[in-house]
Amino acid sequence: MRLGISWLTNALVLAVVAAVLSGVAVKDAGSLLVAAAVFGVLNTVLKPVLRVITFPLAILTLGIAWFLVSLLMLVLTRDIVSGFHIYGFGTLIDATIIVWLVNMVLDHAPGPWQLRRR
């Protein structure tokens, strides 16, 4: 159940990014769901490892290094999923900010996407 909710939440976040930014294109709903799954796996497996490795750099850059780790998760998702495209570095930065903002809103809004108890 939790995995399904997480997957759908990632799909929602990526759909918002695609709706807001003209430089983000999703071929179809299937591509969106695959991108959400890949993005979720990357955020679950790779992102924590990279955050530990980049911790000293994050301290020196006041957290900018972790923004770049989040940006890398979108780059890898884009490179792995053929139907999910992000065109341009500026769009990639904007997409990372939108992912962060939507996740922040979802973290504070009550709903089934609340995976951890408060």
C-alpha positions as CSV (number, residue, x, y, z in Angstrom):
1,M,0.0,0.0,0.0
2,R,2.7,2.5,1.0
3,L,4.7,1.7,-2.2
4,G,1.6,2.4,-4.3
5,I,0.9,5.7,-2.6
6,S,4.5,6.7,-2.9
7,W,4.5,5.8,-6.6
8,L,1.3,7.8,-7.3
9,T,2.6,10.7,-5.3
10,N,5.7,10.7,-7.5
11,A,3.5,10.6,-10.6
12,L,1.5,13.6,-9.3
13,V,4.7,15.5,-8.6
14,L,6.1,14.8,-12.1
15,A,2.7,15.6,-13.7
16,V,2.7,19.0,-12.0
17,V,6.3,19.6,-13.3
18,A,5.2,18.7,-16.8
19,A,2.1,20.8,-16.6
20,V,3.9,23.9,-15.3
21,L,7.1,23.8,-17.5
22,S,6.9,23.8,-21.3
23,G,10.4,22.3,-21.3
24,V,9.2,19.1,-19.7
25,A,7.5,16.6,-22.0
26,V,5.8,13.3,-21.1
27,K,4.9,11.0,-24.0
28,D,1.9,9.4,-22.3
29,A,0.5,8.3,-19.0
30,G,2.5,5.1,-19.1
31,S,5.7,7.0,-19.5
32,L,4.7,9.2,-16.5
33,L,4.1,6.1,-14.4
34,V,7.4,4.6,-15.4
35,A,9.2,7.9,-14.7
36,A,7.5,8.0,-11.3
37,A,8.7,4.5,-10.5
38,V,12.3,5.2,-11.6
39,F,12.3,8.5,-9.7
40,G,11.0,6.8,-6.6
41,V,13.6,4.0,-6.8
42,L,16.4,6.6,-7.3
43,N,15.2,8.7,-4.4
44,T,14.9,5.6,-2.2
45,V,18.2,3.9,-3.0
46,L,20.7,6.3,-4.5
47,K,19.8,9.7,-3.1
48,P,20.5,8.8,0.6
49,V,23.9,7.4,-0.3
50,L,24.8,10.5,-2.3
51,R,23.6,12.7,0.6
52,V,25.9,10.9,3.0
53,I,28.8,11.2,0.6
54,T,28.2,14.9,-0.1
55,F,27.5,15.9,3.5
56,P,30.8,17.8,4.0
57,L,30.2,19.6,0.7
58,A,26.7,20.4,1.7
59,I,28.0,22.1,4.9
60,L,30.5,24.1,2.9
61,T,27.9,25.1,0.3
62,L,25.1,25.7,2.8
63,G,23.0,22.9,1.2
64,I,23.5,23.7,-2.4
65,A,25.2,20.3,-2.9
66,W,22.0,18.5,-1.8
67,F,20.0,20.6,-4.3
68,L,22.4,19.2,-7.0
69,V,21.8,15.7,-5.7
70,S,18.1,16.2,-6.2
71,L,18.7,17.7,-9.6
72,L,20.8,14.5,-10.5
73,M,17.8,12.3,-9.6
74,L,15.7,14.1,-12.3
75,V,18.6,13.9,-14.8
76,L,18.9,10.1,-14.2
77,T,15.1,9.7,-14.5
78,R,15.2,11.6,-17.7
79,D,18.1,9.5,-19.1
80,I,16.5,6.2,-18.1
81,V,12.9,6.8,-19.2
82,S,12.6,7.3,-22.9
83,G,9.1,9.0,-22.7
84,F,10.1,11.6,-20.1
85,H,12.1,14.6,-21.4
86,I,13.5,17.7,-19.7
87,Y,14.9,20.2,-22.2
88,G,17.6,22.7,-21.0
89,F,19.5,23.2,-17.8
90,G,17.3,26.1,-16.7
91,T,14.2,23.9,-17.0
92,L,16.0,21.2,-15.0
93,I,16.7,23.7,-12.2
94,D,13.0,24.9,-12.3
95,A,11.8,21.3,-12.3
96,T,13.9,20.5,-9.2
97,I,12.5,23.5,-7.4
98,I,8.9,22.5,-8.3
99,V,9.5,18.9,-7.1
100,W,10.8,20.3,-3.8
101,L,7.8,22.7,-3.5
102,V,5.2,20.2,-4.3
103,N,6.7,17.6,-1.9
104,M,6.8,20.3,0.8
105,V,3.1,21.0,0.3
106,L,2.3,17.3,0.3
107,D,4.3,16.8,3.4
108,H,2.2,19.3,5.3
109,A,-1.2,18.6,3.8
110,P,-3.3,15.7,5.3
111,G,-4.0,12.9,2.9
112,P,-3.1,9.3,2.0
113,W,0.4,10.4,0.8
114,Q,1.4,10.9,4.4
115,L,3.7,7.9,4.7
116,R,5.1,8.7,8.1
117,R,3.2,9.3,11.3
118,R,3.4,12.6,13.0
